[in-house]
């Protein structure tokens, strides 16, 4: 069997970093429910650096395959072949393909939450809108260059019952973004998370459509994601350019 060596995932300059080693909790009600590396879903959690690297390689392989054929057709055999691993190695961690998808979604969401907070708290952003705009740019970059993100996004597209968490991925990102925006720019926390989730859902929908038929993204739809988000939030928090 010919096994392809997996190339490192590529990232655009504007993409929010997604890192398997970030220990971000994805569920406020139960922080140990799903960790950002997907380990709480696994048959065997990695305890050594070598095992963690092997898990990362399997998830990277899954992401690369999803980029090519979508997540519906992904199989554990494909993951094993692409990663240059035995099928037994795959089943050591993942009981089935669904857990592969859930683990990859958890990894993406965990890294996205952490990257969003880092972006918002970056002192380079002078206003709350600068920070949010940078986050939307980061999401756009993830659609463009992070393997698998275009299909799985924040994990909300996976309709698996029962749900792993009482919260959607967009809810988790919005809650963390609201805390960071309130901390950094003093925005009133009341209703902020809800309004940010509206922005995330709208941006996710427009960006998903923008990248459906164009790997570079339909620039008109990409721009609309930013324009609509700014118009919506400005109605509540005023024009940041006039502050």
QUIWO-V435572 format. One record per residue. RES is the residue in one letter. SS is DSSP state (alpha for helix, beta for strand, coil for the rest). PSI is psi in degrees with one decimal (999 if undefined). OMEGA is omega in whole degrees, 0 to 359 (none if undefined). Layout:
# QUIWO-V435572
res-><RES RES>
ss-><SS SS>
psi-><PSI PSI>
omega-><OMEGA OMEGA>
This chain:
# QUIWO-V435572
res-><X X X X X X X X X X X X X X X X X X X X X X X X X X X X X X X X X X X X X X X X X X X X X X X X X X X X X X X X X X X X X X X X X X X X X X X X X X X X X X X X X X X X X X X X X X X X X X X X X X X X X X X X X X X X X X X X X X X X X X X X X X X X X X X X X X X X X X X X X X X X X X X X X X X X X X X X X X X X X X X X X X X X X X X X X X X X X X X X X X X X X X X X X X X X X X X X X X X X X X X X X X X X X X X X X X X X X X X X X X X X X X X X X X X X X X X X X X X X X X X X X X X>
ss-><coil coil coil coil coil coil coil coil coil coil coil coil coil coil coil coil coil coil coil coil coil coil coil coil beta coil coil coil coil coil coil coil coil coil beta coil coil coil alpha alpha alpha coil coil coil coil coil coil coil alpha alpha alpha alpha alpha alpha alpha alpha alpha alpha alpha alpha alpha alpha alpha alpha alpha alpha alpha alpha alpha coil coil coil coil coil coil alpha alpha alpha alpha alpha alpha alpha alpha coil coil coil alpha alpha alpha alpha alpha alpha alpha coil coil coil alpha alpha alpha alpha alpha alpha alpha alpha alpha alpha alpha alpha alpha alpha alpha alpha alpha alpha alpha alpha alpha alpha alpha alpha alpha coil coil coil coil coil coil alpha alpha alpha alpha alpha alpha alpha alpha alpha alpha alpha alpha alpha alpha alpha alpha alpha alpha coil coil coil alpha alpha alpha alpha coil coil coil coil coil coil coil coil coil coil coil coil coil coil coil coil alpha alpha alpha alpha alpha alpha alpha alpha alpha alpha alpha alpha alpha alpha alpha alpha alpha coil coil coil coil coil coil alpha alpha alpha alpha alpha alpha alpha alpha alpha alpha alpha alpha alpha alpha alpha alpha alpha alpha alpha coil coil coil coil coil coil coil coil alpha alpha alpha alpha alpha alpha alpha alpha alpha alpha alpha alpha alpha alpha alpha alpha alpha alpha alpha coil coil alpha alpha alpha coil>
psi-><128.9 126.6 127.7 137.6 134.8 123.9 148.3 144.0 137.8 150.5 137.3 162.5 -26.9 4.0 143.5 130.3 140.0 115.4 123.7 -23.4 0.2 128.7 56.1 131.7 140.8 -4.1 117.5 -36.2 -32.4 86.5 -21.9 0.2 -49.3 110.9 162.2 -14.5 3.2 6.1 -29.4 -12.9 -10.4 158.7 -42.6 118.5 137.6 130.3 -12.3 157.9 -38.3 -41.8 -38.9 -41.3 -38.1 -42.4 -43.7 -39.8 -40.4 -42.9 -37.2 -40.0 -44.7 -42.7 -41.6 -39.8 -44.0 -37.0 -31.1 -39.6 0.0 164.8 -19.6 -32.9 1.1 136.9 159.0 -31.6 -38.6 -41.4 -45.3 -46.9 -45.2 -36.0 -9.2 35.5 165.1 157.6 -29.4 -35.6 -40.8 -47.5 -15.3 -34.1 -37.4 119.0 -24.9 177.3 -28.9 -41.2 -31.1 -47.7 -42.0 -40.5 -40.5 -39.5 -41.1 -40.9 -46.1 -45.1 -44.0 -45.7 -35.3 -40.6 -48.5 -42.5 -35.8 -45.2 -43.6 -41.5 -45.6 -38.0 -3.3 120.4 -11.0 -19.8 116.1 -28.8 165.3 -34.3 -36.4 -42.1 -45.0 -40.9 -39.6 -36.1 -40.5 -40.0 -38.2 -41.2 -40.9 -43.5 -36.7 -42.4 -38.9 -37.1 -3.7 115.1 130.4 -19.9 -35.3 -31.6 -44.5 -26.5 -123.4 13.6 -7.5 -15.5 -17.8 115.5 79.7 127.6 142.7 156.1 146.9 -26.8 155.6 -5.4 145.9 165.1 -40.6 -34.2 -42.7 -46.4 -44.0 -40.5 -44.5 -37.5 -38.5 -43.0 -44.4 -40.9 -38.8 -40.5 -43.0 -40.2 0.0 20.8 139.2 131.1 -25.0 126.9 -3.4 -45.0 -41.3 -44.8 -36.0 -34.3 -37.1 -45.1 -44.4 -44.0 -43.3 -47.2 -42.5 -42.6 -46.4 -41.5 -37.4 -43.7 -38.0 -32.1 5.9 -43.2 0.8 111.5 -20.7 -14.8 131.4 111.8 -31.5 -46.3 -37.1 -45.5 -36.7 -34.0 -41.4 -44.2 -47.4 -41.4 -43.8 -43.9 -40.4 -49.6 -32.5 -30.6 -23.0 -35.3 6.5 167.5 113.3 -23.5 -16.1 3.2 999>
omega-><178 181 182 174 183 176 178 179 178 179 174 181 184 182 175 185 177 190 182 185 178 182 182 176 184 180 183 183 182 186 181 186 180 179 186 175 179 190 181 179 195 173 180 179 178 181 179 181 181 179 178 178 179 178 179 180 179 180 176 179 179 180 180 179 179 177 184 189 184 186 183 185 181 174 178 178 177 180 180 182 183 181 184 182 176 177 177 177 178 182 174 182 188 179 178 183 180 179 173 181 179 180 178 177 179 178 180 181 180 178 180 177 182 179 178 179 179 180 182 183 179 182 179 181 187 183 179 179 176 181 180 178 178 178 177 175 178 177 177 178 178 175 187 193 178 183 176 185 182 180 186 181 182 177 184 181 180 181 181 181 350 181 180 183 177 182 174 178 180 178 180 179 182 181 180 178 179 178 182 180 178 179 187 188 177 177 179 187 182 178 184 181 179 181 177 177 175 179 181 181 179 180 179 181 181 180 177 178 182 184 181 184 183 183 177 179 175 187 179 180 177 179 180 179 179 183 181 180 180 180 181 183 178 178 180 189 177 180 182 181 181 182 none>
